[in-house]
Amino acid sequence: MAEIFKDPRKKAYLNPEGSDRPLRSPLPAATLEAARHYRLGRFREKLRAHDCAGILLYDPVNIRYALDVTNMQVWTAHNAVRYALVLTEGPVVMFEFKGAHHLCDGRPLIDEVRQATGWIYMSAGDRAPERVKIWADEIADLVRAHGGGNGRLAVDKLEPMGLWALEEAGITVVEGQELTERARAIKSAEEIDLMRWTVRVCEAAMARMYEASLPGKTEQEIWAELHYENARSGGEWMETRLLTCGPRTNPWYSECGDFVCREGEMIAFDTDMIGPYGYCADLSRSWTCGHTKMSNRQRGLYETAVSQIEHNLALLKAGLSFAEFNEKSWRIPEKHRPYRYTLAGHGVGMADEWPAVLLHVDFEKAYDGHFEAGMVFCVESLIAEEGSESIKLETQVLITETGAERLDSFPWEEV
């Protein structure tokens, strides 16, 4: 790429060995191993608190969290053909589809690998009722063998036919989303180290995006730089395609396309990047195409967005309730409200997660809770007005007893 880094602070985020080389994690194997044991322990801690004999996992993010085994996660998120059973006081059984059992090799937290029984219509067709009974009986037998008489089984997500089959097999199904979300919310020190590395890869990708943000480039060409750095540096996938330019930034949530960016137009994006080790780097930035000086209107919107981020960031600390945060949070001016982001912020780990804290305008629909040490939280801002472009900013922070520590440091624009 041409040397167009008008802001040398951003160039520093490229791989110092050269932008033609991927980043390689410096973390020792012991860090990942400690994180794995901690995560499985978190699930079992919550299972005991909820008096469950175990949990049946279909969500590939939950399977990754508990067992650190992957298998076409995006595809299996909408094709329920693999699952895991974590027994509270018993073994961990991974059910993989045929031909994929070797993916569990070397995973010390998995006690047994079994053949998965697929019963969704795609794989079972009109034999689904027969297959789902076989599936439910096998799960029920394991719960009876290791549950100590406890027939309560938490489930993170399940099609109705599976729920009915488990109930017919004598299992009491317990809603498992609260259990998994609360477990994942508190990170260990090792998890934070893994997340810092994902953020490092994401920031190298953002430096590539900055370098590519030139007149004549399409939104998709710029967005591809994020994919490229993530993939070659050991990352996994993107949860969204949120990069737009100029008039397409407002309203927000348009996905990137073949729109050709023009000099001086605002480019705004949200990474939503599932990176190395399966952790999410959820960062947002906005800058002008060609890195021109912002217009007065762009500058005013940008300064407003930074004010929102900095005000709300300064409030965060362990023990602060969501209601207290709301009462003290930055107030969005009336002219920006129709274009607002409904969240002031949200949790993040291996994906976006609990809690989701609504903006003050929408807080009457919010739920109770408080910030805890060890949470990782994304502070959000989306600022626009009638006829303007949007400014999207977001930073990712670790909640501590005394405040919030930013995990990202990719600089804001100088305005």
DAVENNOR-V135478 format. One record per pair of residues at least 24 apart in sequence whose C-alpha atoms are under 7 Angstrom apart, sorted by the first residue. I is the first residue (numbers start at 1). J is the second residue. D is the distance in Angstrom with one decimal. If there is no record, write none. Layout:
# DAVENNOR-V135478
{{I | J | D} {I | J | D}}
This chain:
# DAVENNOR-V135478
{{4 | 211 | 6.4} {5 | 211 | 6.4} {6 | 291 | 7.0} {10 | 207 | 5.7} {10 | 410 | 6.9} {10 | 411 | 7.0} {11 | 207 | 6.1} {13 | 203 | 6.2} {13 | 204 | 5.0} {13 | 207 | 6.1} {14 | 204 | 4.7} {14 | 207 | 6.1} {15 | 204 | 6.7} {22 | 229 | 6.9} {22 | 232 | 5.8} {22 | 233 | 5.0} {23 | 201 | 6.9} {23 | 233 | 5.1} {24 | 233 | 6.3} {25 | 197 | 7.0} {31 | 190 | 5.5} {34 | 190 | 6.7} {35 | 188 | 6.9} {35 | 190 | 5.4} {35 | 191 | 5.6} {36 | 66 | 7.0} {36 | 67 | 6.9} {36 | 68 | 6.9} {39 | 65 | 6.3} {39 | 66 | 5.6} {40 | 66 | 4.7} {40 | 67 | 6.9} {42 | 183 | 5.4} {43 | 180 | 6.7} {43 | 183 | 5.9} {44 | 88 | 5.5} {46 | 179 | 5.9} {46 | 183 | 6.6} {47 | 88 | 6.3} {48 | 88 | 7.0} {52 | 152 | 4.9} {52 | 153 | 5.6} {52 | 154 | 6.5} {53 | 87 | 6.0} {53 | 88 | 5.4} {53 | 143 | 6.6} {53 | 147 | 4.9} {53 | 150 | 5.7} {53 | 151 | 6.4} {53 | 152 | 5.6} {53 | 153 | 5.7} {54 | 85 | 7.0} {54 | 86 | 5.4} {54 | 87 | 4.1} {54 | 88 | 4.8} {54 | 153 | 5.3} {54 | 154 | 6.2} {55 | 85 | 5.8} {55 | 86 | 5.3} {55 | 87 | 6.6} {55 | 153 | 5.6} {55 | 154 | 4.4} {55 | 155 | 5.5} {56 | 84 | 5.8} {56 | 85 | 4.6} {56 | 86 | 6.6} {56 | 154 | 6.2} {56 | 155 | 4.8} {56 | 156 | 6.7} {57 | 83 | 5.5} {57 | 84 | 5.1} {57 | 85 | 6.3} {57 | 155 | 6.2} {57 | 156 | 5.6} {58 | 82 | 6.8} {58 | 83 | 4.8} {58 | 84 | 6.8} {58 | 156 | 6.6} {58 | 157 | 6.1} {59 | 156 | 6.8} {59 | 157 | 6.6} {61 | 350 | 6.7} {67 | 109 | 6.2} {67 | 110 | 6.8} {69 | 103 | 7.0} {69 | 104 | 6.3} {80 | 120 | 6.8} {81 | 116 | 6.8} {81 | 118 | 5.1} {82 | 116 | 5.9} {89 | 146 | 6.8} {90 | 146 | 5.5} {132 | 162 | 6.4} {132 | 165 | 6.7} {133 | 165 | 6.1} {136 | 165 | 5.8} {136 | 166 | 5.2} {136 | 169 | 6.5} {137 | 169 | 6.2} {140 | 169 | 6.3} {140 | 171 | 6.5} {181 | 353 | 6.6} {181 | 354 | 5.9} {185 | 354 | 6.7} {185 | 375 | 5.5} {186 | 374 | 4.8} {186 | 375 | 4.9} {187 | 374 | 5.0} {187 | 375 | 6.1} {188 | 374 | 6.8} {194 | 277 | 6.7} {195 | 279 | 5.9} {196 | 407 | 6.3} {198 | 275 | 5.3} {198 | 276 | 5.5} {198 | 279 | 6.4} {198 | 280 | 6.9} {198 | 281 | 6.1} {199 | 281 | 5.3} {199 | 408 | 6.3} {201 | 230 | 6.5} {201 | 233 | 7.0} {202 | 230 | 6.8} {202 | 281 | 6.5} {203 | 410 | 6.3} {205 | 229 | 5.2} {205 | 230 | 6.9} {213 | 289 | 5.3} {213 | 290 | 6.0} {214 | 289 | 5.4} {214 | 290 | 4.6} {215 | 261 | 5.5} {215 | 262 | 4.7} {215 | 263 | 5.1} {215 | 289 | 6.2} {215 | 290 | 6.0} {216 | 260 | 5.6} {216 | 261 | 5.7} {216 | 262 | 6.3} {217 | 260 | 5.6} {217 | 261 | 5.7} {218 | 258 | 5.2} {218 | 259 | 5.3} {218 | 260 | 4.3} {218 | 261 | 5.8} {219 | 243 | 6.5} {219 | 244 | 6.0} {219 | 245 | 6.8} {219 | 256 | 5.4} {219 | 257 | 5.7} {219 | 258 | 6.0} {219 | 259 | 5.9} {219 | 260 | 6.6} {219 | 261 | 6.8} {220 | 256 | 5.7} {220 | 257 | 5.5} {220 | 258 | 6.0} {230 | 275 | 6.1} {234 | 275 | 6.9} {234 | 276 | 5.1} {235 | 274 | 6.4} {235 | 275 | 3.7} {235 | 276 | 4.1} {236 | 274 | 5.6} {236 | 275 | 5.3} {236 | 276 | 6.7} {236 | 278 | 6.9} {237 | 273 | 6.3} {237 | 274 | 5.2} {237 | 275 | 6.9} {238 | 272 | 5.8} {238 | 273 | 4.7} {238 | 274 | 5.8} {239 | 272 | 5.5} {239 | 273 | 6.5} {240 | 272 | 6.2} {242 | 269 | 5.4} {242 | 270 | 5.5} {243 | 268 | 5.7} {243 | 269 | 4.1} {243 | 270 | 6.6} {244 | 268 | 5.7} {244 | 269 | 6.6} {246 | 389 | 5.9} {247 | 389 | 5.9} {249 | 389 | 5.6} {249 | 390 | 5.2} {250 | 389 | 5.4} {250 | 390 | 5.4} {251 | 339 | 6.8} {261 | 289 | 6.7} {262 | 289 | 6.4} {263 | 289 | 5.0} {263 | 290 | 5.4} {264 | 288 | 5.2} {264 | 289 | 5.1} {264 | 290 | 6.4} {264 | 292 | 5.6} {265 | 289 | 5.4} {266 | 389 | 6.7} {268 | 391 | 6.3} {268 | 392 | 5.8} {269 | 392 | 6.7} {278 | 350 | 5.7} {279 | 349 | 5.8} {279 | 350 | 4.1} {279 | 351 | 6.8} {280 | 348 | 6.8} {280 | 349 | 5.9} {280 | 350 | 5.1} {280 | 351 | 5.3} {282 | 396 | 6.8} {283 | 394 | 5.1} {283 | 395 | 5.6} {283 | 396 | 6.7} {284 | 392 | 6.0} {284 | 393 | 4.5} {284 | 394 | 4.5} {284 | 395 | 7.0} {285 | 392 | 5.9} {285 | 393 | 4.8} {285 | 394 | 6.8} {286 | 391 | 5.9} {286 | 392 | 5.9} {286 | 393 | 6.7} {287 | 413 | 6.8} {299 | 415 | 6.2} {301 | 383 | 6.2} {301 | 384 | 6.7} {301 | 391 | 6.6} {302 | 391 | 6.0} {305 | 381 | 5.7} {305 | 382 | 6.6} {305 | 383 | 5.8} {305 | 391 | 6.9} {305 | 393 | 6.8} {308 | 381 | 6.5} {309 | 379 | 6.3} {309 | 380 | 6.5} {309 | 381 | 6.3} {313 | 379 | 6.8} {313 | 404 | 7.0} {316 | 399 | 6.9} {316 | 403 | 5.4} {316 | 404 | 5.7} {317 | 371 | 6.6} {317 | 399 | 5.7} {317 | 400 | 5.8} {317 | 401 | 5.8} {317 | 402 | 5.6} {317 | 403 | 4.1} {317 | 404 | 5.9} {318 | 371 | 5.0} {318 | 372 | 4.5} {318 | 373 | 5.1} {318 | 399 | 6.3} {318 | 400 | 5.8} {318 | 401 | 4.8} {318 | 402 | 6.9} {319 | 370 | 5.9} {319 | 371 | 5.5} {319 | 372 | 6.0} {320 | 370 | 5.5} {320 | 371 | 5.5} {321 | 369 | 5.8} {321 | 370 | 3.8} {321 | 371 | 6.2} {322 | 357 | 6.8} {322 | 368 | 6.5} {322 | 369 | 5.7} {322 | 370 | 5.3} {326 | 360 | 5.7} {335 | 385 | 6.0} {336 | 383 | 6.2} {336 | 384 | 5.6} {336 | 385 | 5.0} {339 | 383 | 6.9} {339 | 384 | 5.8} {339 | 385 | 6.5} {340 | 382 | 5.8} {340 | 383 | 6.4} {341 | 381 | 6.7} {341 | 382 | 5.5} {343 | 380 | 6.9} {344 | 379 | 6.2} {344 | 380 | 5.4} {345 | 377 | 6.7} {345 | 378 | 5.2} {345 | 379 | 4.5} {345 | 380 | 5.2} {346 | 377 | 5.5} {346 | 378 | 5.3} {347 | 376 | 5.7} {347 | 377 | 4.3} {347 | 378 | 6.1} {348 | 376 | 5.7} {348 | 377 | 5.8} {348 | 378 | 6.8} {349 | 376 | 6.9} {372 | 399 | 6.6} {373 | 399 | 5.1} {373 | 400 | 4.6} {373 | 401 | 5.7} {374 | 398 | 6.5} {374 | 399 | 5.7} {374 | 400 | 6.5} {375 | 399 | 5.3}}
